[in-house]
Amino acid sequence: MKHKEKGRQGPRLPGYEVEYLLFGALLAYGNRLQVLGDGFYHEVTTKQWFLLACLELFETPPTLGELACAMGCSHQNAKQLASRLAQKGYVVLQRDSTDARRILVTPGPASEGLRRKYHEKQAAFIQKLFAGVPKQDAAVALAVVQKIDKNVKTMQEG
């Protein structure tokens, strides 16, 4: 949870079920990770970096909708992030030639430079983040998060 401030008490964990504690931990972790990431990159925010990382999941340029789905955010949120990245040259936005309503997102000329600049620093960050965590434990954690994500998607569908 939150770091204990000098002279202040830390948070107490009442008798919550493990699922409630995990839910809260995931939310708090997301916030802390975003703050950490926003201090990591000088050119882009953590969410902008995540959009660039998600672009690599696609073999062909995704639409804004496909990218939003991969990121787990709204179409509008992905559009705002992509627009800001396009202004900086990190992505290129273009209308789909087969359907003018769809906007395709491709890496821009500046994205490769960003990747090269931070490659070693990112590797060190991940190594430090997962220090003391066996790969097997990380794999189990990933499997749990994937199952929760599947449930979230089912809940969103109604």
Buried (B, 14 or more C-beta within 10 A) or exposed (E): EEEEEEEEEEEEEEEEEEEEEBEBEEEEEEEEEBEEBBEBBEBBBBBBBBBBEBBEEBEEBBBBBBBBBBBBBEBEBBBBBBEBBBEBEBBBBEEEEEEEEBBBBBBBEBBEEBBEEBEEEBEEBEEEEEEEEEEEEEEEEEEEEEEBEEEEEEEEEE
